[in-house]
Amino acid sequence: MTGRPLIGVSTYLEARTRWGRWELDAALLPAGYPLLVQRAGGLAAMLPPDDPAHAAATVARLDGVVIAGGPDVDPSRYGAERSPRTGRPAPERDAWELALIEAALSAGTPLLGICRGMQLLNVVLGGTLVQHIDGHDAAEVGVFGQHTVKPVPGTRYAEVAPEPVSVPTYHHQAVDRLGAGLLASAHAEDGTVEAVERPGDGWVLGVQWHPEMGEDVRVMKALVRAASPP
């Protein structure tokens, strides 16, 4: 395959990370993300946190953008008081990823948000988040759970995965009020919004689960198709 699209994936910036004899600051990304991009036919590029002023120039060099999962979004970003069960903030990553999303939306660059990435997409468009829900992770810390998501007929997500499907999941926050122009396109059995999209010509989708931890590549393949040169 020639002309594989370049898909940028946002990353962590972690202090004092250890490997071998070294303990240094590091830009990190679970390998499942770039591997999923590659399995779907794209070229993966890591996007560590940077000055938000550089987001538009970064997106201009990419064919598609993935905002990866990670820590809780700072509630101040959507005008809420911090819950005692909300994790510590990651201000540099919040600022960078919010700027990447805004740049991708402005440029019409295909955009996929995964877990935290979907939540940030909602926040960028004026939506809010539920700061804690139960039952959307496994009983054991650090182990992904599984639950079924049901597509909303007629949506972009339903075109990708028309049937209910069991997905890898690990999160305790979720979409509350939808952002402007967003449509819920899948739900969990308890009614939690599991996918959002922005109807129109551009390709914009967010999923609450973690496709990089499973075998279903359809969502990423859809992004890669949308990002591929005509």
C-alpha positions in Angstrom: 0.0 0.0 0.0 1.4 3.4 -1.0 0.3 6.8 0.2 -0.4 5.6 3.8 -1.9 8.6 5.7 0.1 10.1 8.6 -1.9 9.8 11.8 -0.7 11.8 14.8 -1.4 10.4 18.3 -1.2 12.5 21.4 1.1 11.2 24.2 1.8 11.5 27.9 4.8 13.6 29.2 5.8 11.8 32.4 8.5 12.8 34.9 11.1 10.4 36.2 10.2 7.4 34.1 12.5 4.4 34.6 13.8 1.8 32.1 17.0 -0.1 32.4 19.4 2.0 34.4 17.9 5.3 33.4 15.4 7.4 35.2 14.4 10.4 33.0 11.5 12.5 31.9 9.8 10.8 28.9 7.1 11.1 26.2 5.1 7.9 26.5 2.3 6.2 24.7 1.0 2.7 25.2 2.1 0.7 22.2 -1.5 -0.3 21.4 -2.2 3.1 19.9 0.5 3.2 17.2 0.0 -0.6 16.6 -3.7 0.0 16.0 -2.9 2.8 13.5 -0.5 0.6 11.7 -2.9 -2.4 11.6 -5.5 -0.1 10.2 -3.2 1.0 7.3 -1.8 4.3 8.6 1.6 5.7 9.6 1.7 6.6 13.3 3.4 9.7 14.7 3.7 10.6 18.4 2.6 14.1 19.4 4.1 14.9 22.9 2.7 17.9 24.7 4.0 21.2 23.1 3.1 24.9 23.2 -0.6 25.1 22.2 0.4 27.9 19.8 2.1 25.2 17.6 -1.0 23.0 17.3 -2.3 24.4 14.0 1.1 24.0 12.4 1.4 20.4 13.7 -2.1 19.4 12.5 -1.3 21.0 9.1 1.4 18.3 8.6 -0.9 15.4 9.5 -3.6 13.5 7.6 -5.5 12.6 10.7 -5.4 13.1 14.5 -6.0 10.7 17.4 -6.4 12.1 20.9 -5.5 9.2 23.2 -6.8 8.2 26.6 -5.3 9.2 29.8 -5.9 11.2 33.0 -9.1 13.0 34.0 -9.8 16.4 32.3 -9.4 19.3 34.7 -13.0 20.2 35.7 -12.2 23.9 35.5 -12.1 23.4 31.7 -15.9 22.9 31.7 -16.7 25.2 34.6 -17.2 22.6 37.3 -15.9 22.2 40.9 -13.5 19.4 41.3 -15.0 16.2 42.8 -13.0 14.4 45.5 -13.0 11.3 43.1 -11.5 13.3 40.1 -7.8 12.6 39.5 -5.0 15.1 39.7 -4.9 17.6 36.7 -2.5 17.3 33.8 -2.5 21.0 32.7 0.1 20.8 30.0 -1.6 17.8 28.3 -5.1 19.4 28.7 -3.8 22.6 27.0 -2.0 20.8 24.2 -4.8 18.3 23.3 -7.5 20.9 23.5 -5.5 23.0 21.0 -5.0 20.0 18.8 -8.7 19.3 18.7 -9.5 22.9 17.9 -6.9 22.9 15.1 -8.3 19.7 13.6 -11.9 20.9 13.7 -10.8 24.2 12.2 -8.8 22.6 9.4 -11.3 19.8 8.7 -8.7 17.2 9.5 -10.2 13.7 10.4 -10.2 13.4 14.2 -10.7 10.4 16.5 -11.0 10.9 20.3 -10.4 7.8 22.5 -11.8 7.8 26.1 -10.3 11.0 27.5 -10.0 12.2 23.9 -13.8 11.9 23.4 -14.3 13.8 26.7 -12.0 16.6 25.6 -13.8 16.8 22.2 -17.0 17.3 24.1 -15.4 20.0 26.4 -14.0 21.9 23.4 -17.5 22.2 22.0 -19.0 23.5 25.3 -20.1 20.2 26.8 -19.7 18.9 30.4 -18.6 15.7 32.0 -19.9 13.4 34.8 -16.9 13.3 37.1 -17.6 9.8 38.4 -19.6 6.7 37.4 -19.3 3.1 38.6 -19.3 -0.1 36.6 -17.2 1.0 33.5 -14.0 -0.6 34.6 -12.9 -4.0 35.9 -12.9 -4.7 39.6 -9.1 -5.0 39.6 -7.1 -1.8 39.2 -5.2 -1.6 35.9 -7.3 -4.3 34.2 -9.7 -3.5 31.4 -13.3 -4.5 31.7 -15.7 -5.4 28.9 -19.2 -4.2 28.2 -21.6 -3.9 25.2 -22.2 -0.7 23.3 -25.1 -0.2 21.0 -24.9 2.0 17.9 -27.6 4.6 17.2 -29.0 3.8 13.7 -28.2 6.3 11.0 -25.0 7.6 12.5 -21.5 7.5 11.2 -20.5 5.1 14.0 -23.4 2.8 13.0 -22.0 2.7 9.5 -18.7 1.5 10.9 -20.1 -1.0 13.4 -23.8 -1.6 12.8 -24.3 -4.2 15.5 -23.9 -4.2 19.3 -20.3 -5.0 20.2 -18.4 -5.8 23.4 -15.6 -3.4 23.9 -12.5 -3.0 26.2 -13.3 -0.3 28.7 -11.6 1.5 31.6 -13.0 4.8 32.7 -14.9 6.5 35.5 -15.9 9.7 33.8 -18.3 10.2 30.9 -20.1 12.8 28.8 -22.9 14.7 30.6 -24.2 17.6 28.5 -23.3 17.2 24.8 -21.2 19.9 23.2 -22.6 22.1 20.5 -23.1 20.2 17.2 -22.3 16.8 18.7 -24.6 13.7 18.3 -24.5 10.7 20.6 -24.0 7.7 18.3 -23.6 4.8 20.7 -24.7 4.0 24.3 -23.9 1.5 27.0 -26.7 -0.6 28.4 -27.0 1.8 31.4 -27.5 4.7 29.0 -24.0 6.2 29.2 -22.9 7.9 26.0 -20.2 5.7 24.5 -19.6 7.5 21.1 -20.1 11.0 19.8 -19.8 12.5 16.4 -20.2 15.7 14.6 -22.5 15.4 11.5 -21.4 17.1 8.3 -18.7 16.8 5.8 -15.8 16.5 8.2 -14.9 13.2 9.9 -15.1 13.6 13.7 -15.8 10.7 16.1 -15.1 10.0 19.7 -15.4 6.7 21.5 -15.4 6.1 25.2 -13.8 2.7 25.1 -10.3 1.6 24.2 -10.1 0.1 20.7 -6.3 -0.1 21.0 -6.8 -2.9 23.6 -9.0 -5.1 21.4 -9.0 -6.8 18.1 -11.7 -4.7 16.3 -9.9 -2.2 14.0 -13.0 -0.8 12.3 -13.1 2.5 14.0 -9.4 3.2 13.3 -9.8 1.9 9.7 -12.6 4.4 9.2 -10.3 7.2 10.4 -7.5 6.0 8.1 -9.9 5.9 5.1 -11.1 9.4 5.9 -7.5 10.6 6.2 -6.3 8.9 3.0 -5.4 10.9 -0.1 -8.1 10.8 -2.7 
